[in-house]
Each structure stands twice: as C-alpha cells, then as structure tokens.
C-alpha cells in the first residue's frame, strides 16, 4: 500500500544526491549517474522484485490452473501426464537387475 510512495520518495532522495554530486566542484556527471543508478534505481528495483514474489507465484498458479481447465482430458483421465524423466516415482524400478560382483 505504501510501497509506491516509499519508492518514489527514495528515488527523489537519490535524485537529489545525484544533483548534489553533479553540481559539486569536485563532482562529475558520470558520478551523478552512477550515484542515481546505484543508490536509487538499483535498490528500488531489488525491493520491488523481492516484494513482488508472492504476486508472481499467485499468477503462475492461476495460469497453471487455467491451463489444466483448458485441457480437461489430462486432468480427468486419472493418469498423470508423462514425465520427461524416465522414473519420476519414488518406487524402485520393476525390472531391477541385481548387481553381479566377483567373490574376494
């Protein structure tokens, strides 16, 4: 709820730091750009990415459930879709071959 306000306020602070860097007698425009990117844009993007994780998970689950609803034959047949892995279950394979080793 307050996240956009905090992000805008932090970007304003970082912009003012960049302006102070650029207008300083020993500062430079490149230093101002680096200051704004490293102190402003970078942390805000990282914060938005971290705090947006629950929304991304919710949207992914919603897309998966819509895909399952769109193809009812896969979900109602009772059989699970074929896996790309040869043995996705946690059971031992049915045709197990016992290892043969030489006697010591």
Z-matrix of the N, CA and C atoms (Angstrom, degrees):
N
C 1 1.438
C 2 1.529 1 109.96
N 3 1.327 2 116.63 1 -47.18
C 4 1.455 3 120.35 2 179.97
C 5 1.518 4 112.43 3 -94.54
N 6 1.330 5 116.41 4 -1.75
C 7 1.458 6 120.07 5 -176.04
C 8 1.526 7 113.38 6 -60.54
N 9 1.334 8 120.31 7 -45.82
C 10 1.475 9 118.28 8 178.24
C 11 1.522 10 112.36 9 -61.66
N 12 1.307 11 117.35 10 -36.92
C 13 1.463 12 120.59 11 178.98
C 14 1.526 13 111.03 12 -66.24
N 15 1.317 14 116.12 13 -41.76
C 16 1.467 15 120.08 14 178.76
C 17 1.528 16 110.36 15 -66.50
N 18 1.329 17 117.27 16 -40.68
C 19 1.460 18 120.66 17 179.28
C 20 1.526 19 111.30 18 -64.36
N 21 1.315 20 117.43 19 -43.17
C 22 1.467 21 121.13 20 178.65
C 23 1.518 22 110.29 21 -64.80
N 24 1.331 23 117.19 22 -42.67
C 25 1.466 24 120.36 23 179.74
C 26 1.532 25 110.81 24 -63.79
N 27 1.336 26 117.16 25 -41.66
C 28 1.458 27 119.69 26 179.60
C 29 1.524 28 111.46 27 -66.93
N 30 1.328 29 117.13 28 -39.31
C 31 1.461 30 119.59 29 176.67
C 32 1.532 31 111.10 30 -64.44
N 33 1.330 32 117.29 31 -34.99
C 34 1.468 33 120.65 32 176.18
C 35 1.530 34 110.66 33 -64.59
N 36 1.311 35 116.56 34 -43.38
C 37 1.469 36 120.41 35 178.45
C 38 1.524 37 110.14 36 -62.90
N 39 1.325 38 116.63 37 -44.41
C 40 1.466 39 120.15 38 179.14
C 41 1.521 40 110.96 39 -64.82
N 42 1.331 41 117.77 40 -36.51
C 43 1.464 42 120.90 41 177.08
C 44 1.523 43 110.77 42 -65.00
N 45 1.313 44 117.13 43 -40.90
C 46 1.470 45 120.25 44 178.05
C 47 1.532 46 110.68 45 -66.39
N 48 1.321 47 117.37 46 -35.87
C 49 1.466 48 120.08 47 175.55
C 50 1.527 49 109.86 48 -64.65
N 51 1.320 50 117.26 49 -39.78
C 52 1.460 51 121.28 50 179.36
C 53 1.523 52 110.76 51 -67.08
N 54 1.327 53 117.17 52 -39.75
C 55 1.473 54 120.36 53 177.57
C 56 1.521 55 110.00 54 -64.36
N 57 1.334 56 116.80 55 -41.67
C 58 1.466 57 119.64 56 177.99
C 59 1.529 58 110.59 57 -63.94
N 60 1.319 59 117.19 58 -37.46
C 61 1.461 60 120.93 59 177.80
C 62 1.527 61 110.59 60 -65.42
N 63 1.322 62 117.06 61 -43.14
C 64 1.461 63 120.79 62 -177.53
C 65 1.520 64 112.17 63 -70.37
N 66 1.324 65 117.23 64 -34.02
C 67 1.468 66 119.86 65 -176.58
C 68 1.527 67 112.97 66 -89.36
N 69 1.307 68 117.24 67 -5.28
C 70 1.460 69 120.50 68 178.44
C 71 1.532 70 109.65 69 -71.71
N 72 1.341 71 117.23 70 146.64
C 73 1.469 72 119.24 71 179.28
C 74 1.530 73 112.95 72 -63.07
N 75 1.319 74 117.52 73 -28.40
C 76 1.466 75 119.57 74 179.47
C 77 1.528 76 111.87 75 -102.20
N 78 1.339 77 117.38 76 2.57
C 79 1.462 78 121.50 77 -179.56
C 80 1.514 79 111.25 78 -88.87
N 81 1.305 80 115.95 79 173.67
C 82 1.462 81 121.21 80 178.95
C 83 1.521 82 109.26 81 -142.66
N 84 1.323 83 115.17 82 165.84
C 85 1.450 84 120.55 83 178.20
C 86 1.536 85 110.65 84 -68.43
N 87 1.310 86 116.69 85 -37.94
C 88 1.464 87 120.24 86 176.83
C 89 1.533 88 110.58 87 -62.80
N 90 1.317 89 116.88 88 -41.23
C 91 1.463 90 120.72 89 176.91
C 92 1.514 91 111.72 90 -63.34
N 93 1.338 92 116.59 91 -36.57
C 94 1.461 93 120.42 92 178.55
C 95 1.529 94 110.79 93 -66.79
N 96 1.331 95 116.45 94 -40.76
C 97 1.465 96 120.07 95 179.40
C 98 1.529 97 110.21 96 -66.20
N 99 1.317 98 116.52 97 -44.11
C 100 1.473 99 120.36 98 178.71
C 101 1.524 100 110.42 99 -63.21
N 102 1.324 101 116.88 100 -41.17
C 103 1.463 102 121.01 101 177.97
C 104 1.518 103 110.88 102 -60.26
N 105 1.333 104 116.99 103 -45.93
C 106 1.458 105 119.96 104 -178.56
C 107 1.528 106 111.57 105 -65.97
N 108 1.324 107 116.95 106 -40.62
C 109 1.467 108 119.60 107 -178.64
C 110 1.525 109 110.94 108 -70.59
N 111 1.337 110 117.49 109 -45.80
C 112 1.466 111 119.97 110 -175.35
C 113 1.528 112 113.72 111 -77.90
N 114 1.337 113 117.36 112 -32.77
C 115 1.464 114 119.77 113 -179.73
C 116 1.519 115 113.13 114 -96.21
N 117 1.318 116 118.03 115 -19.88
C 118 1.450 117 120.25 116 -175.40
C 119 1.510 118 113.89 117 -111.29
N 120 1.314 119 116.04 118 -68.47
C 121 1.463 120 120.69 119 -172.54
C 122 1.528 121 111.63 120 -67.78
N 123 1.319 122 117.21 121 -45.09
C 124 1.465 123 120.41 122 -177.92
C 125 1.521 124 113.92 123 -57.88
N 126 1.329 125 118.30 124 -55.29
C 127 1.472 126 118.37 125 179.87
C 128 1.527 127 114.19 126 -63.30
N 129 1.333 128 117.03 127 -35.40
C 130 1.463 129 119.19 128 180.00
C 131 1.529 130 110.14 129 -67.37
N 132 1.334 131 117.52 130 -42.95
C 133 1.457 132 119.67 131 177.90
C 134 1.527 133 111.75 132 -64.10
N 135 1.321 134 117.08 133 -40.37
C 136 1.460 135 120.67 134 177.63
C 137 1.526 136 111.13 135 -63.14
N 138 1.312 137 117.27 136 -43.82
C 139 1.456 138 121.58 137 179.27
C 140 1.526 139 111.06 138 -64.06
N 141 1.324 140 117.25 139 -44.08
C 142 1.461 141 119.85 140 179.22
C 143 1.525 142 111.15 141 -65.34
N 144 1.323 143 117.69 142 -36.61
C 145 1.471 144 120.88 143 177.98
C 146 1.529 145 110.74 144 -65.09
N 147 1.317 146 116.64 145 -46.21
C 148 1.469 147 120.17 146 -178.18
C 149 1.519 148 110.89 147 -66.53
N 150 1.322 149 117.12 148 -44.76
C 151 1.455 150 119.17 149 -177.68
C 152 1.529 151 112.42 150 -76.47
N 153 1.320 152 118.69 151 -14.22
C 154 1.450 153 121.48 152 177.35
C 155 1.515 154 113.78 153 -89.25
N 156 1.329 155 117.90 154 -0.94
C 157 1.464 156 121.47 155 -178.26
C 158 1.529 157 112.84 156 -60.01
N 159 1.328 158 120.80 157 -45.58
C 160 1.469 159 118.67 158 178.92
C 161 1.530 160 112.98 159 -60.69
N 162 1.319 161 117.38 160 -37.53
C 163 1.455 162 119.97 161 178.66
C 164 1.521 163 111.06 162 -66.48
N 165 1.334 164 117.53 163 -40.18
C 166 1.460 165 120.17 164 179.00
C 167 1.526 166 110.54 165 -65.03
N 168 1.337 167 117.87 166 -39.18
C 169 1.467 168 120.81 167 178.25
C 170 1.523 169 110.73 168 -64.91
N 171 1.325 170 116.21 169 -41.33
C 172 1.454 171 120.39 170 -179.98
C 173 1.527 172 110.68 171 -64.33
N 174 1.324 173 117.09 172 -42.58
C 175 1.465 174 120.70 173 178.61
C 176 1.525 175 111.34 174 -66.12
N 177 1.332 176 117.69 175 -37.65
C 178 1.462 177 120.20 176 178.20
C 179 1.521 178 110.96 177 -65.00
N 180 1.336 179 117.69 178 -42.88
C 181 1.464 180 121.04 179 177.74
C 182 1.532 181 110.82 180 -63.46
N 183 1.330 182 116.22 181 -38.33
C 184 1.457 183 120.28 182 179.18
C 185 1.523 184 110.50 183 -65.27
N 186 1.340 185 117.60 184 -42.99
C 187 1.465 186 120.69 185 177.72
C 188 1.525 187 111.19 186 -63.73
N 189 1.334 188 117.30 187 -39.93
C 190 1.463 189 120.53 188 178.96
C 191 1.520 190 111.48 189 -65.68
N 192 1.332 191 117.33 190 -40.18
C 193 1.464 192 119.51 191 179.12
C 194 1.522 193 110.76 192 -69.48
N 195 1.333 194 118.07 193 -34.94
C 196 1.462 195 120.37 194 176.41
C 197 1.527 196 110.66 195 -67.43
N 198 1.319 197 117.20 196 -37.14
C 199 1.466 198 120.21 197 177.59
C 200 1.527 199 110.48 198 -66.63
N 201 1.318 200 116.80 199 -37.58
C 202 1.461 201 119.95 200 178.38
C 203 1.529 202 110.53 201 -69.32
N 204 1.330 203 117.48 202 -35.50
C 205 1.460 204 120.63 203 177.85
C 206 1.524 205 111.29 204 -72.18
N 207 1.324 206 117.15 205 -30.27
C 208 1.461 207 120.62 206 -179.28
C 209 1.519 208 111.46 207 -71.27
N 210 1.326 209 117.86 208 -28.28
C 211 1.459 210 121.77 209 -179.98
C 212 1.525 211 108.25 210 -118.84
N 213 1.335 212 118.24 211 82.34
C 214 1.472 213 120.22 212 -174.91
C 215 1.522 214 113.86 213 -70.77
N 216 1.320 215 119.49 214 -18.76
C 217 1.465 216 120.54 215 -179.27
C 218 1.511 217 111.84 216 -65.46
N 219 1.313 218 117.34 217 -36.54
C 220 1.464 219 119.51 218 -179.95
C 221 1.519 220 111.46 219 -70.15
N 222 1.330 221 118.04 220 -40.07
C 223 1.459 222 119.74 221 -174.78
C 224 1.521 223 112.51 222 -82.24
N 225 1.354 224 119.90 223 -26.28
C 226 1.457 225 121.36 224 -176.71
C 227 1.519 226 113.67 225 -95.48
N 228 1.304 227 118.84 226 -9.93
C 229 1.462 228 120.64 227 -177.40
C 230 1.520 229 112.13 228 -73.32
N 231 1.297 230 117.22 229 -18.60
C 232 1.447 231 120.37 230 -179.75
C 233 1.507 232 113.10 231 90.91
N 234 1.301 233 117.05 232 -26.59
C 235 1.460 234 120.70 233 179.53
C 236 1.525 235 108.74 234 -88.64
N 237 1.283 236 114.31 235 142.70
C 238 1.452 237 118.56 236 177.86
C 239 1.511 238 109.49 237 -78.40
N 240 1.318 239 117.78 238 150.52
C 241 1.463 240 119.05 239 178.25
C 242 1.522 241 111.03 240 -62.20
N 243 1.316 242 115.44 241 150.98
C 244 1.460 243 120.83 242 -178.26
C 245 1.514 244 110.04 243 -62.80
N 246 1.294 245 114.97 244 138.28
C 247 1.444 246 120.51 245 -179.19
C 248 1.522 247 109.70 246 -94.24
N 249 1.321 248 115.78 247 152.51
C 250 1.458 249 118.90 248 176.90
C 251 1.523 250 110.73 249 -76.28
N 252 1.312 251 116.78 250 -15.59
C 253 1.453 252 120.80 251 178.00
C 254 1.527 253 108.44 252 -88.30
N 255 1.327 254 117.96 253 141.87
C 256 1.459 255 119.41 254 -176.03
C 257 1.521 256 113.59 255 -65.66
N 258 1.306 257 118.62 256 -36.47
C 259 1.452 258 121.14 257 -178.65
C 260 1.523 259 108.27 258 -133.97
N 261 1.322 260 116.42 259 88.64
C 262 1.450 261 120.64 260 -176.43
C 263 1.525 262 112.42 261 -86.48
N 264 1.336 263 117.75 262 -12.34
C 265 1.455 264 119.30 263 179.98
C 266 1.522 265 110.24 264 -82.26
N 267 1.300 266 115.14 265 169.41
C 268 1.467 267 119.64 266 -179.43
C 269 1.527 268 111.35 267 -98.55
N 270 1.320 269 116.59 268 13.00
C 271 1.456 270 121.20 269 179.16
C 272 1.515 271 109.81 270 -92.27
N 273 1.315 272 114.70 271 157.09
C 274 1.462 273 119.39 272 176.57
C 275 1.520 274 109.16 273 -69.97
N 276 1.319 275 117.87 274 147.88
C 277 1.468 276 119.11 275 178.72
C 278 1.522 277 110.89 276 -64.27
N 279 1.330 278 116.71 277 147.02
C 280 1.467 279 121.53 278 -175.96
C 281 1.520 280 111.79 279 -71.78
N 282 1.304 281 118.33 280 -32.16
C 283 1.460 282 121.51 281 -176.87
C 284 1.528 283 111.07 282 -103.82
N 285 1.306 284 115.50 283 50.16
C 286 1.469 285 119.67 284 -177.98
C 287 1.524 286 110.09 285 -71.24
N 288 1.278 287 115.39 286 137.46
C 289 1.465 288 121.55 287 177.80
C 290 1.521 289 107.40 288 -104.71
N 291 1.327 290 115.00 289 127.46
C 292 1.448 291 117.66 290 -179.14
C 293 1.514 292 109.80 291 -72.96
N 294 1.293 293 117.52 292 139.11
C 295 1.469 294 119.24 293 -179.04
C 296 1.528 295 110.72 294 -71.19
N 297 1.304 296 115.67 295 142.20
C 298 1.459 297 121.98 296 179.55
C 299 1.511 298 107.46 297 -108.09
N 300 1.311 299 116.10 298 129.18
C 301 1.450 300 118.89 299 177.51
C 302 1.516 301 109.75 300 -134.98
N 303 1.302 302 115.13 301 158.40
C 304 1.468 303 119.57 302 -177.30
C 305 1.520 304 109.81 303 -80.51
N 306 1.318 305 113.33 304 149.74
C 307 1.456 306 119.50 305 177.16
C 308 1.532 307 108.88 306 -72.11
N 309 1.301 308 118.68 307 142.07
C 310 1.477 309 119.75 308 178.96
C 311 1.500 310 114.19 309 -74.04
